Amino acid sequence: MNTIQTFLVSLSVLSLAFYWLKIRVRVPKGYKLPPGPPSRFLIGNLTDIPLRKEWETYHKWSETYGDLTYLNVFGTSILLVNSYKSVAELFDQSGTLYAGRFKSTMLIDLVDFNWSLAMMQPNELWRQHRSILHQYLNKASMMQYRAVFENSAKLLSLNITYWGANEFPKITYGIKTIPENDPYIELAERVLKLFGEVAAPGACLVDIIPILKYVPDWFPGAGFKQKAKILNAELNAMAIIPFAAAKDAMKAGKAPPSIVGTALDEIECKESNRTEEERNIQAVAGIIYMAAIDTTESVLQTFYMAMLLYPELQKKAQAELDEVVGGDKLPTFDDRKDLPYIEAIIKEVLRWHPTLPVAFPHMLMEDDKIGEYFVPKGTIVMGNAWSLLHSKLVYGDDVAEFNPERFMKPNVRYPDNAFGFGRRICPGRQMADNMLFIMIASVLHTFDITPYQTLTGVELPSPDDAFVSGIIS
Protein backbone atom coordinates (compact mmCIF):
# COMPACT_ATOMS: atom_id res chain seq x y z
CA MET A 1 0.00 0.00 0.00
CA ASN A 2 1.54 3.29 -1.09
CA THR A 3 1.55 6.55 0.87
CA ILE A 4 -1.57 7.98 -0.83
CA GLN A 5 -3.56 4.79 -0.26
CA THR A 6 -2.48 4.70 3.39
CA PHE A 7 -3.53 8.34 3.80
CA LEU A 8 -6.96 7.74 2.23
CA VAL A 9 -7.62 4.67 4.37
CA SER A 10 -6.56 6.56 7.51
CA LEU A 11 -8.77 9.49 6.54
CA SER A 12 -11.75 7.15 6.01
CA VAL A 13 -11.20 5.49 9.38
CA LEU A 14 -10.90 8.87 11.12
CA SER A 15 -14.05 10.13 9.36
CA LEU A 16 -16.00 7.07 10.46
CA ALA A 17 -14.70 7.45 14.01
CA PHE A 18 -15.64 11.14 14.08
CA TYR A 19 -19.10 10.37 12.68
CA TRP A 20 -19.61 7.61 15.25
CA LEU A 21 -18.60 9.92 18.10
CA LYS A 22 -20.93 12.62 16.76
CA ILE A 23 -24.03 10.41 16.52
CA ARG A 24 -23.39 8.30 19.64
CA VAL A 25 -25.85 8.98 22.46
CA ARG A 26 -24.07 9.90 25.69
CA VAL A 27 -25.96 8.40 28.62
CA PRO A 28 -25.44 9.87 32.12
CA LYS A 29 -23.91 7.62 34.73
CA GLY A 30 -26.47 5.48 36.52
CA TYR A 31 -28.94 5.48 33.61
CA LYS A 32 -29.43 3.47 30.45
CA LEU A 33 -31.34 3.79 27.22
CA PRO A 34 -34.77 2.10 27.05
CA PRO A 35 -34.65 -1.44 25.61
CA GLY A 36 -35.14 -2.14 21.94
CA PRO A 37 -33.96 -4.26 19.00
CA PRO A 38 -30.17 -4.69 18.81
CA SER A 39 -28.47 -1.76 17.07
CA ARG A 40 -25.89 -2.08 14.28
CA PHE A 41 -22.74 -0.04 13.88
CA LEU A 42 -23.35 3.37 12.27
CA ILE A 43 -26.79 2.60 10.78
CA GLY A 44 -28.37 1.65 14.11
CA ASN A 45 -31.84 0.14 13.62
CA LEU A 46 -32.30 1.28 10.02
CA THR A 47 -32.99 -2.23 8.74
CA ASP A 48 -35.45 -2.93 11.57
CA ILE A 49 -37.89 -0.17 10.56
CA PRO A 50 -40.99 -1.95 9.18
CA LEU A 51 -42.20 -0.99 5.72
CA ARG A 52 -45.76 -2.30 6.16
CA LYS A 53 -48.28 -2.12 9.01
CA GLU A 54 -45.64 -0.66 11.30
CA TRP A 55 -48.10 -0.30 14.18
CA GLU A 56 -48.35 -4.09 14.50
CA THR A 57 -44.57 -4.51 14.54
CA TYR A 58 -44.25 -1.81 17.19
CA HIS A 59 -46.93 -3.57 19.24
CA LYS A 60 -45.05 -6.89 19.02
CA TRP A 61 -41.85 -5.16 20.10
CA SER A 62 -43.66 -3.86 23.18
CA GLU A 63 -44.40 -7.45 24.18
CA THR A 64 -40.65 -8.14 24.09
CA TYR A 65 -39.13 -4.86 25.27
CA GLY A 66 -41.88 -3.27 27.35
CA ASP A 67 -44.00 -0.11 27.24
CA LEU A 68 -41.11 1.97 25.90
CA THR A 69 -39.14 0.73 22.90
CA TYR A 70 -35.98 2.56 21.80
CA LEU A 71 -34.54 2.72 18.30
CA ASN A 72 -31.64 4.65 16.80
CA VAL A 73 -31.32 5.37 13.08
CA PHE A 74 -28.12 7.10 11.96
CA GLY A 75 -27.87 8.76 15.36
CA THR A 76 -31.51 9.86 15.54
CA SER A 77 -33.20 8.50 18.66
CA ILE A 78 -36.76 7.16 18.34
CA LEU A 79 -38.98 6.23 21.29
CA LEU A 80 -42.14 4.16 20.77
CA VAL A 81 -44.83 4.52 23.45
CA ASN A 82 -47.16 1.53 23.68
CA SER A 83 -49.17 1.74 26.91
CA TYR A 84 -51.70 4.02 28.59
CA LYS A 85 -49.44 4.30 31.64
CA SER A 86 -46.52 5.61 29.59
CA VAL A 87 -48.79 7.87 27.52
CA ALA A 88 -50.11 9.45 30.72
CA GLU A 89 -46.61 9.90 32.12
CA LEU A 90 -45.02 11.36 29.00
CA PHE A 91 -47.69 13.14 26.93
CA ASP A 92 -49.98 14.23 29.75
CA GLN A 93 -47.94 14.76 32.91
CA SER A 94 -44.85 15.96 31.01
CA GLY A 95 -46.85 17.49 28.16
CA THR A 96 -44.65 20.55 27.63
CA LEU A 97 -41.50 18.46 27.37
CA TYR A 98 -43.05 16.11 24.79
CA ALA A 99 -44.99 18.70 22.77
CA GLY A 100 -42.26 19.30 20.21
CA ARG A 101 -42.65 18.27 16.61
CA PHE A 102 -40.25 16.18 14.58
CA LYS A 103 -38.55 18.43 12.03
CA SER A 104 -38.94 16.77 8.67
CA THR A 105 -36.26 17.95 6.26
CA MET A 106 -38.60 17.07 3.41
CA LEU A 107 -41.65 18.95 4.70
CA ILE A 108 -39.91 21.93 6.33
CA ASP A 109 -36.74 22.62 4.34
CA LEU A 110 -37.80 21.40 0.90
CA VAL A 111 -41.60 21.79 0.89
CA ASP A 112 -41.79 24.83 3.24
CA PHE A 113 -44.74 23.52 5.23
CA ASN A 114 -43.83 25.79 8.17
CA TRP A 115 -47.26 27.43 8.08
CA SER A 116 -48.92 24.18 9.17
CA LEU A 117 -49.96 23.88 12.81
CA ALA A 118 -49.21 20.15 12.60
CA MET A 119 -45.53 20.84 11.84
CA MET A 120 -44.90 23.83 14.13
CA GLN A 121 -42.86 23.72 17.27
CA PRO A 122 -44.81 24.82 20.39
CA ASN A 123 -44.06 28.52 20.10
CA GLU A 124 -46.15 31.70 20.15
CA LEU A 125 -47.35 31.28 16.56
CA TRP A 126 -48.38 27.68 17.34
CA ARG A 127 -50.38 28.94 20.33
CA GLN A 128 -52.11 31.56 18.17
CA HIS A 129 -53.11 29.02 15.53
CA ARG A 130 -54.27 26.52 18.13
CA SER A 131 -56.34 29.22 19.84
CA ILE A 132 -58.11 29.96 16.54
CA LEU A 133 -58.85 26.26 16.06
CA HIS A 134 -60.23 25.86 19.57
CA GLN A 135 -62.37 28.96 19.13
CA TYR A 136 -64.05 27.79 15.94
CA LEU A 137 -63.99 23.99 16.32
CA ASN A 138 -65.18 23.61 19.89
CA LYS A 139 -68.39 21.81 20.78
CA ALA A 140 -70.48 24.98 21.04
CA SER A 141 -69.22 26.37 17.72
CA MET A 142 -70.03 23.14 15.92
CA MET A 143 -73.71 23.50 16.85
CA GLN A 144 -74.20 26.18 14.18
CA TYR A 145 -73.00 23.82 11.44
CA ARG A 146 -75.30 20.93 12.25
CA ALA A 147 -77.66 21.93 9.45
CA VAL A 148 -74.72 21.72 7.02
CA PHE A 149 -73.85 18.24 8.28
CA GLU A 150 -77.47 17.11 7.97
CA ASN A 151 -77.64 18.48 4.43
CA SER A 152 -74.50 16.53 3.57
CA ALA A 153 -76.16 13.37 4.86
CA LYS A 154 -79.22 14.03 2.68
CA LEU A 155 -77.04 14.30 -0.39
CA LEU A 156 -75.24 11.11 0.58
CA SER A 157 -78.59 9.33 0.88
CA LEU A 158 -79.26 10.25 -2.75
CA ASN A 159 -75.80 9.36 -4.01
CA ILE A 160 -73.61 6.91 -2.06
CA THR A 161 -70.51 8.19 -3.90
CA TYR A 162 -71.03 11.64 -2.42
CA TRP A 163 -68.63 11.91 0.48
CA GLY A 164 -69.27 14.07 3.49
CA ALA A 165 -65.87 15.57 2.70
CA ASN A 166 -67.61 17.72 0.09
CA GLU A 167 -69.17 19.71 2.92
CA PHE A 168 -65.90 20.72 4.59
CA PRO A 169 -65.18 23.51 2.07
CA LYS A 170 -68.63 24.87 2.88
CA ILE A 171 -68.06 24.80 6.63
CA THR A 172 -64.53 26.16 6.35
CA TYR A 173 -64.87 28.70 3.52
CA GLY A 174 -68.56 28.96 2.67
CA ILE A 175 -67.81 27.35 -0.70
CA LYS A 176 -70.48 25.15 -2.25
CA THR A 177 -68.98 22.14 -4.00
CA ILE A 178 -70.39 19.71 -6.55
CA PRO A 179 -70.71 15.95 -5.93
CA GLU A 180 -68.29 14.92 -8.67
CA ASN A 181 -65.10 16.43 -10.15
CA ASP A 182 -65.15 19.41 -7.83
CA PRO A 183 -61.93 21.46 -8.33
CA TYR A 184 -61.53 22.23 -4.62
CA ILE A 185 -61.90 18.59 -3.59
CA GLU A 186 -59.62 17.41 -6.40
CA LEU A 187 -56.95 19.92 -5.34
CA ALA A 188 -57.11 18.66 -1.75
CA GLU A 189 -56.95 15.04 -2.90
CA ARG A 190 -53.83 15.73 -5.00
CA VAL A 191 -52.20 17.35 -1.99
CA LEU A 192 -53.15 14.49 0.29
CA LYS A 193 -51.83 11.86 -2.10
CA LEU A 194 -48.45 13.59 -2.34
CA PHE A 195 -48.38 14.36 1.38
CA GLY A 196 -49.06 10.72 2.24
CA GLU A 197 -46.14 9.65 0.08
CA VAL A 198 -43.61 11.82 1.91
CA ALA A 199 -44.92 12.47 5.43
CA ALA A 200 -44.44 9.12 7.17
CA PRO A 201 -41.20 8.88 9.18
CA GLY A 202 -38.60 7.17 7.02
CA ALA A 203 -40.58 7.58 3.80
CA CYS A 204 -37.92 9.94 2.43
CA LEU A 205 -34.21 9.20 2.80
CA VAL A 206 -33.56 12.94 3.13
CA ASP A 207 -35.32 12.87 6.51
CA ILE A 208 -32.81 10.26 7.70
CA ILE A 209 -29.78 11.85 5.99
CA PRO A 210 -30.61 15.61 5.89
CA ILE A 211 -27.45 16.51 3.96
CA LEU A 212 -29.11 15.00 0.88
CA LYS A 213 -31.19 18.17 0.58
CA TYR A 214 -28.10 19.76 -1.02
CA VAL A 215 -27.99 17.18 -3.82
CA PRO A 216 -28.57 18.87 -7.22
CA ASP A 217 -31.99 18.35 -8.80
CA TRP A 218 -30.43 16.56 -11.78
CA PHE A 219 -28.50 14.05 -9.64
CA PRO A 220 -29.64 10.39 -9.95
CA GLY A 221 -32.04 9.54 -7.11
CA ALA A 222 -32.98 13.19 -6.48
CA GLY A 223 -36.56 12.72 -7.66
CA PHE A 224 -37.69 13.60 -4.13
CA LYS A 225 -36.73 17.23 -4.85
CA GLN A 226 -39.07 17.43 -7.81
CA LYS A 227 -41.82 15.85 -5.73
CA ALA A 228 -41.17 18.48 -3.03
CA LYS A 229 -41.57 21.32 -5.54
CA ILE A 230 -44.89 19.94 -6.79
CA LEU A 231 -46.21 19.40 -3.26
CA ASN A 232 -45.15 22.90 -2.21
CA ALA A 233 -47.01 24.48 -5.13
CA GLU A 234 -50.15 22.41 -4.51
CA LEU A 235 -50.11 23.13 -0.76
CA ASN A 236 -49.87 26.85 -1.38
CA ALA A 237 -52.72 26.65 -3.88
CA MET A 238 -54.85 24.72 -1.41
CA ALA A 239 -54.30 27.37 1.28
CA ILE A 240 -54.66 30.42 -0.96
CA ILE A 241 -57.34 29.68 -3.59
CA PRO A 242 -60.34 28.79 -1.38
CA PHE A 243 -59.40 31.52 1.11
CA ALA A 244 -59.38 34.11 -1.68
CA ALA A 245 -62.75 32.82 -2.91
CA ALA A 246 -64.20 33.24 0.60
CA LYS A 247 -62.90 36.82 0.82
CA ASP A 248 -64.33 37.69 -2.61
CA ALA A 249 -67.72 36.29 -1.62
CA MET A 250 -67.69 38.39 1.55
CA LYS A 251 -66.88 41.54 -0.39
CA ALA A 252 -69.76 40.79 -2.77
CA GLY A 253 -72.11 40.20 0.17
CA LYS A 254 -72.77 36.61 -0.99
CA ALA A 255 -70.90 34.63 1.65
CA PRO A 256 -72.82 31.99 3.64
CA PRO A 257 -71.76 31.34 7.26
CA SER A 258 -68.32 29.74 7.53
CA ILE A 259 -65.35 29.50 9.87
CA VAL A 260 -63.29 31.83 7.68
CA GLY A 261 -66.14 34.32 7.36
CA THR A 262 -66.73 34.44 11.11
CA ALA A 263 -62.99 34.77 11.84
CA LEU A 264 -62.53 37.59 9.31
CA ASP A 265 -65.56 39.44 10.68
CA GLU A 266 -64.12 39.28 14.18
CA ILE A 267 -60.77 40.84 13.21
CA GLU A 268 -62.41 43.61 11.18
CA CYS A 269 -62.42 46.03 14.09
CA LYS A 270 -59.19 44.93 15.72
CA GLU A 271 -56.33 47.37 15.97
CA SER A 272 -53.77 44.61 15.55
CA ASN A 273 -51.94 43.83 12.31
CA ARG A 274 -54.74 42.68 10.00
CA THR A 275 -52.34 41.18 7.47
CA GLU A 276 -50.82 38.94 10.11
CA GLU A 277 -54.26 37.99 11.47
CA GLU A 278 -55.46 37.07 7.97
CA ARG A 279 -52.35 35.01 7.36
CA ASN A 280 -53.03 33.03 10.55
CA ILE A 281 -56.68 32.46 9.60
CA GLN A 282 -55.65 31.35 6.11
CA ALA A 283 -53.15 28.84 7.49
CA VAL A 284 -55.58 27.42 10.05
CA ALA A 285 -58.36 27.12 7.45
CA GLY A 286 -55.98 25.27 5.12
CA ILE A 287 -55.21 22.71 7.82
CA ILE A 288 -58.91 22.19 8.63
CA TYR A 289 -59.65 21.71 4.94
CA MET A 290 -56.78 19.29 4.34
CA ALA A 291 -57.05 17.20 7.49
CA ALA A 292 -60.84 16.91 7.58
CA ILE A 293 -61.16 15.56 4.05
CA ASP A 294 -58.51 12.87 4.39
CA THR A 295 -59.36 11.62 7.87
CA THR A 296 -63.12 11.59 7.21
CA GLU A 297 -62.75 9.57 4.04
CA SER A 298 -60.43 7.11 5.78
CA VAL A 299 -62.67 6.53 8.79
CA LEU A 300 -65.79 6.11 6.65
CA GLN A 301 -64.02 3.50 4.55
CA THR A 302 -63.20 1.64 7.77
CA PHE A 303 -66.88 1.85 8.71
CA TYR A 304 -67.99 0.43 5.34
CA MET A 305 -65.53 -2.43 5.67
CA ALA A 306 -66.79 -3.27 9.16
CA MET A 307 -70.39 -3.36 7.96
CA LEU A 308 -69.43 -5.69 5.10
CA LEU A 309 -67.60 -8.06 7.41
CA TYR A 310 -70.17 -7.98 10.23
CA PRO A 311 -73.63 -7.83 8.59
CA GLU A 312 -75.39 -8.92 11.79
CA LEU A 313 -74.20 -5.75 13.53
CA GLN A 314 -75.49 -3.68 10.64
CA LYS A 315 -78.94 -5.19 11.11
CA LYS A 316 -78.92 -4.35 14.83
CA ALA A 317 -78.06 -0.73 14.07
CA GLN A 318 -80.76 -0.50 11.42
CA ALA A 319 -83.33 -1.94 13.82
CA GLU A 320 -82.47 0.77 16.35
CA LEU A 321 -82.78 3.48 13.68
CA ASP A 322 -86.14 2.13 12.51
CA GLU A 323 -87.47 2.21 16.05
CA VAL A 324 -86.17 5.68 16.97
CA VAL A 325 -86.23 7.59 13.68
CA GLY A 326 -88.90 5.77 11.70
CA GLY A 327 -88.97 5.09 8.00
CA ASP A 328 -90.12 8.43 6.62
CA LYS A 329 -87.19 10.69 7.47
CA LEU A 330 -83.43 10.78 7.99
CA PRO A 331 -81.76 10.87 11.40
CA THR A 332 -80.96 14.28 12.91
CA PHE A 333 -78.77 15.37 15.80
CA ASP A 334 -81.90 15.52 17.95
CA ASP A 335 -82.12 11.72 17.64
CA ARG A 336 -78.58 11.09 18.83
CA LYS A 337 -79.36 10.73 22.53
CA ASP A 338 -81.72 7.85 21.70
CA LEU A 339 -79.29 5.94 19.47
CA PRO A 340 -76.79 4.24 21.83
CA TYR A 341 -75.93 1.47 19.36
CA ILE A 342 -75.03 3.99 16.65
CA GLU A 343 -72.92 5.77 19.26
CA ALA A 344 -71.17 2.50 20.06
CA ILE A 345 -70.48 1.84 16.36
CA ILE A 346 -68.81 5.26 16.03
CA LYS A 347 -66.52 4.52 18.97
CA GLU A 348 -65.71 1.06 17.66
CA VAL A 349 -64.86 2.40 14.20
CA LEU A 350 -62.36 4.77 15.84
CA ARG A 351 -60.93 1.97 18.00
CA TRP A 352 -60.85 -0.93 15.52
CA HIS A 353 -58.49 0.79 13.13
CA PRO A 354 -57.58 4.40 14.01
CA THR A 355 -57.02 6.69 11.05
CA LEU A 356 -53.61 7.60 12.49
CA PRO A 357 -52.50 4.21 13.91
CA VAL A 358 -49.11 5.68 14.84
CA ALA A 359 -49.87 9.27 15.72
CA PHE A 360 -47.94 12.11 14.11
CA PRO A 361 -44.44 12.07 15.71
CA HIS A 362 -43.69 14.31 18.68
CA MET A 363 -40.17 15.44 19.58
CA LEU A 364 -38.59 15.63 23.03
CA MET A 365 -37.66 19.25 23.80
CA GLU A 366 -35.04 18.48 26.50
CA ASP A 367 -33.26 15.46 27.95
CA ASP A 368 -35.59 13.36 30.11
CA LYS A 369 -35.14 10.62 32.70
CA ILE A 370 -37.92 8.05 33.03
CA GLY A 371 -37.14 5.85 35.98
CA GLU A 372 -33.87 4.11 35.15
CA TYR A 373 -34.00 5.21 31.51
CA PHE A 374 -32.42 8.23 29.83
CA VAL A 375 -34.02 9.73 26.72
CA PRO A 376 -31.98 12.40 24.89
CA LYS A 377 -33.21 15.76 23.65
CA GLY A 378 -34.40 15.64 20.05
CA THR A 379 -35.76 12.10 20.33
CA ILE A 380 -38.66 11.39 17.96
CA VAL A 381 -41.48 10.14 20.20
CA MET A 382 -44.31 8.16 18.62
CA GLY A 383 -47.45 7.08 20.44
CA ASN A 384 -48.75 3.81 19.04
CA ALA A 385 -52.48 4.55 19.07
CA TRP A 386 -53.24 1.18 17.48
CA SER A 387 -51.49 -0.64 20.32
CA LEU A 388 -53.41 1.28 22.99
CA LEU A 389 -56.74 0.79 21.25
CA HIS A 390 -56.04 -2.95 20.99
CA SER A 391 -55.20 -3.35 24.66
CA LYS A 392 -56.87 -6.50 25.95
CA LEU A 393 -56.73 -5.12 29.49
CA VAL A 394 -58.84 -2.13 28.45
CA TYR A 395 -61.09 -3.49 25.68
CA GLY A 396 -61.28 -7.25 26.28
CA ASP A 397 -59.80 -10.34 24.65
CA ASP A 398 -61.63 -9.84 21.34
CA VAL A 399 -59.80 -6.63 20.36
CA ALA A 400 -59.17 -7.89 16.82
CA GLU A 401 -62.92 -8.16 16.24
CA PHE A 402 -65.26 -5.30 15.37
CA ASN A 403 -67.60 -5.38 18.35
CA PRO A 404 -69.46 -2.14 19.19
CA GLU A 405 -71.19 -3.85 22.09
CA ARG A 406 -68.02 -3.47 24.14
CA PHE A 407 -68.97 0.22 24.40
CA MET A 408 -72.47 -0.61 25.65
CA LYS A 409 -70.88 -1.63 28.95
CA PRO A 410 -70.27 1.00 31.66
CA ASN A 411 -66.93 2.78 32.11
CA VAL A 412 -65.27 1.54 28.92
CA ARG A 413 -62.60 4.01 27.89
CA TYR A 414 -63.48 6.32 24.99
CA PRO A 415 -60.97 5.80 22.13
CA ASP A 416 -59.61 9.35 22.46
CA ASN A 417 -56.11 8.38 21.34
CA ALA A 418 -57.46 7.87 17.84
CA PHE A 419 -57.07 11.68 17.74
CA GLY A 420 -53.51 11.85 19.05
CA PHE A 421 -51.81 12.57 22.36
CA GLY A 422 -51.22 15.30 24.91
CA ARG A 423 -50.95 18.89 23.76
CA ARG A 424 -50.85 17.82 20.12
CA ILE A 425 -54.21 16.03 20.21
CA CYS A 426 -56.38 16.88 17.19
CA PRO A 427 -58.38 20.07 17.88
CA GLY A 428 -60.89 19.08 15.19
CA ARG A 429 -62.26 16.06 17.01
CA GLN A 430 -65.63 17.76 17.71
CA MET A 431 -66.08 18.34 13.98
CA ALA A 432 -65.12 14.72 13.28
CA ASP A 433 -67.56 13.47 15.91
CA ASN A 434 -70.46 15.42 14.39
CA MET A 435 -69.67 14.27 10.88
CA LEU A 436 -69.26 10.62 11.86
CA PHE A 437 -72.57 10.51 13.68
CA ILE A 438 -74.70 12.03 10.94
CA MET A 439 -72.98 10.15 8.11
CA ILE A 440 -72.99 6.72 9.77
CA ALA A 441 -76.56 7.05 11.03
CA SER A 442 -77.81 8.25 7.63
CA VAL A 443 -76.00 5.57 5.63
CA LEU A 444 -77.32 2.78 7.83
CA HIS A 445 -80.84 4.20 7.72
CA THR A 446 -80.83 4.52 3.93
CA PHE A 447 -78.71 1.67 2.55
CA ASP A 448 -77.92 -1.98 3.03
CA ILE A 449 -74.15 -2.31 2.77
CA THR A 450 -73.51 -5.62 1.01
CA PRO A 451 -70.42 -7.21 -0.57
CA TYR A 452 -69.66 -7.11 -4.27
CA GLN A 453 -71.21 -10.03 -6.16
CA THR A 454 -69.11 -11.56 -8.94
CA LEU A 455 -69.71 -14.46 -11.30
CA THR A 456 -67.72 -16.68 -8.95
CA GLY A 457 -69.42 -15.58 -5.75
CA VAL A 458 -69.31 -12.92 -3.06
CA GLU A 459 -66.10 -10.94 -2.60
CA LEU A 460 -65.39 -9.64 0.90
CA PRO A 461 -62.58 -7.20 1.70
CA SER A 462 -59.59 -8.36 3.71
CA PRO A 463 -58.49 -6.06 6.55
CA ASP A 464 -54.97 -7.45 6.16
CA ASP A 465 -54.74 -5.93 2.69
CA ALA A 466 -56.94 -2.87 3.17
CA PHE A 467 -54.96 -0.82 5.69
CA VAL A 468 -51.88 0.76 4.19
CA SER A 469 -48.84 2.24 5.90
CA GLY A 470 -48.37 5.95 6.32
CA ILE A 471 -49.51 8.82 8.54
CA ILE A 472 -53.11 8.27 7.41
CA SER A 473 -54.05 4.59 7.10
ABEGO torsion letter per residue (X at the ends): XBAAAAAAAAAAAAAAAAAAAAABBBBBBGBBBBBBBBBBBGAEAAAABBABGAAAAAAAAAAAAEABBBBBBGGBBBBBBABAAAAAAAAAAAAAAAABBBBBAAAAAAAGAAABAAABBBBAAAAAAAAAAAAAABAAAAAAAAAAAAAAAAAAAABAABBAAAAAAAAAAGBBBBABGBAAAAAAAAAAAAAAAAABBGABAAAABAAAAABBAABBGAAAAAAAAAAAAAAAAAAAAAAAAAAAAAAAGABBBBAAAAAAAAAAABABBAAAAAAAAAAAAAAAAAAAAAAAAAAAAAAAAAAAABAAAAAAAAAAAAAAAEAABBBBAAAAAABAAAAAAAAAAAAABBABABBBBBBBABBBBBEABBBBBGBBBBBBAAAAAABAAAAEAAAABBBAAAAABBGBBBBAAAAEBEAABBAAAAAAAAAAAAAAAAAAAABBBBBBBBAAEBBBBBAAAABBBEABX
